[in-house]
Amino acid sequence: FDGMDGAILALVAPLFLKEFQIDLAAYRNGIQITGLISIIGLFAWPCLADRSGRRNILALNIAVFSLAMPAVALAPDWTWFIVIYAIVRFALNGEWAVGSMLVAETWPARLRGFVLSVDRSAWGIGAALAGTIVTFVVTGWGWRMAYILPAGVAFLAVYVRLLCPESPYWVRTQDRKHRIQTRLAAGHTL
C-alpha cells in the first residue's frame, strides 16, 4: 500500500498542480508536511500496539488509511488535500511498522527473515499496481478515482481483526505484566 500510494502521488502530481493551481514550491512544501507527519506514525502506532495489541492496532490502522484515501479524492483544495493526505501517510507508516512487528512476532524463527524480506520487497508490487491504476483508471476517470479504489482495502481490516492471531510475544508480555501487578498489589515483592 505504501508503494502504491507513493507511486500514485508521483504519477498524478502534474494533475494536482493544474487542478489546484499551485506552483512546484507549494506542492513540495505540502508533501514535506505530509512526510513529517508520516514519520510520527512510525513511532505512534507501535506505541499503541504495545498497549492494545498488534492485531487490533493493525486492523485500526488499515481501516484509517483505507477510509482516508477516498477522502483525499474529495479534497476541494490543496490545503484540504494536504490535511487528509497527512492522515493517510500517518496511517500507512504505522501499517509498515505494526505489520512488521506482527510478522516478526508471529512467524517461526526459521522463516521470519524470509517473510519480512518478502514483506519489505512488496513495495515494488504496490508501485507496479499504481502504474496500472494510473494507466487505466486515471486516464479514464481522473486522479480522484485512483484514491477511491483503495477503500476496498478496509475489508482487509475485518480479516486482520477476526482471523489473524494476536502476537504470542505480546500476549506473554501482557500476562507477565498482569502477574507482576497482581503480586505487587497483594503486597509481595518481585
N, C-alpha and C positions, 0 to 999 in steps of 0.2 A: 504493500500500500504506500509505503514511503517512496519507493522508486516510481510508482505510478503517479503519485501526486506531484513529486518534484519535476518529472518529465513533462507532465501536462502543463504545469506552470510555465516552464521554459518554452514549450512549443506554442502556447497561446499568448505569450507576453505581448507580441505586437498588437493583438486584438484588444488587450486591456488598454494599452497606450492610446489606441484610436478611440475606443468607446468611452473611456473615462476622461479623455482629453488631458492626459498628463504627459509630462516630459520624462526623459530617462532618469533624471535625478529624483523625481518624486517616486517613480517606480522602484528605483534602487533603495531609497530610504524606507519605503513601506515594506519591502521584502526583508530588509535588515531588521526592522522591528519584529516581524514575524519570526525571524531566525533567533533573535534574542529570547523571545517568549518560548520558542520551542526548546531552547536549552534548559529553561526552568522545568519543562516537562520531563526531561531526562532525570531530574532529581526528585521532583514532587511525586510522580506516580510510583516509583519504587518505595518511597517512604510510606505512601498509603498502602501499598501491597504488603509491607512489613507489618502493618497494623491490622488490615482487614482480610488478608489472604490474597494469594496470587490470582486465583481463578476469578474471584469476584471483581477485583480491580481491573483485570484484563477484559472481562466482559463489559464493565462500565466504560472502560477506555475505548474499546471498539465501537460501542454504541455512540459515544460522544463524537468521535470523528466521522462515523458513518452518517450521523444525522446532521452534523455541522457542514459536511461537504455540500449537500443540496442547498443549505442556507447561503453558502458562498454564491451560488448561482442566482440568488435573489438580491444580491447586493445592489443597491440603487446608485452608489457612487464609490469612489476609490477608498474613502475613509471607512465606510462600512465593509468593503471588501477586506481591507487590512484587519479590521477588528475580528471579523468572522474567520478569516483565514488564519489568524494567530491562534484561535481556538483549535482549528484543525491541526496545525503544526504542533501545538502544545500536546494534543492527544496522540498524534502519530509518534512523536518521540517517546512518549510514555509507553506506547504499544511496543515499540522497539525494545525498551529496557525491561518491562514487565514480562513480555513474551520470552525474552532470553532467560530471565530468571526462572520462569515456569519450566521451560525446556531443560535448563541445566539441572534443576532440582527434581525433575520427573523421570527423565530418560536414564537408562542404565549407564554406568560409568564408561563401559567399553564402547558405547555408541554416542555418547554425549558430544565429543568433539566433532564427529561427522555430522550429526544433526544440527548443531549450532553453525557449522560451516555452510550447510545447505540453506539454513535459515537466513544467514547473512548474505549469501550469494544470490538469493532470490530477488534482491533489489533489481538486478538486470531484467528479470522476468517482468517485474512491475513496470520498468521503463519501456520494455517492448510492448506491453499491453497499452501503455499510454500512447505510444506511436500509432497503434491500431485504433484506439479511441479517437485520436485527433484526425487520423486519416478518414475514417468512415463516419464518425459522429459529428465532429466539429465542422467539417466541411459541409455537411448537410443541414445541421441544426444549430450551429453556433457554439461558442465556447461554454456557454452556460450549461448545456446538456452534458458536457464532459464532467461537470461537478455534480450532476443529479444522479448519474448512474451508480456511483459508489454507495448510495443509500441502501442498496440491496445487501451490502456487507453487514448491515445491522443484524441480519438474521444469523450471522456467524456469532454474534454476542449471545444469542439464545443457546446455540450449540455449546459455546465455551462454558456458559453458566450451568447448563443442565447435564452435560455429558462428560466434560473433561474433569479428571480427578484433581483435587487440590494437591499442591506440592507436599509430599510426605515430610520434607525437611521443615516446611513452615508449620505443619501440624505438630511435629515433635517439639519444635521450639515453643509453640503456644502451650502445649501440655507441660513442658518443663517450667515455663513462666507461671502457669497456674499452680503447679505443685509448690513452687518456691513461695508464691504469695500466700497460699493456704498454710504452709508451715510457719511463715513469719507472722501471719495473723493469729495463729494459735499460740504465739509466744515462744516458739522454738528458735534456735539459731540455725544457721546454714551448716 
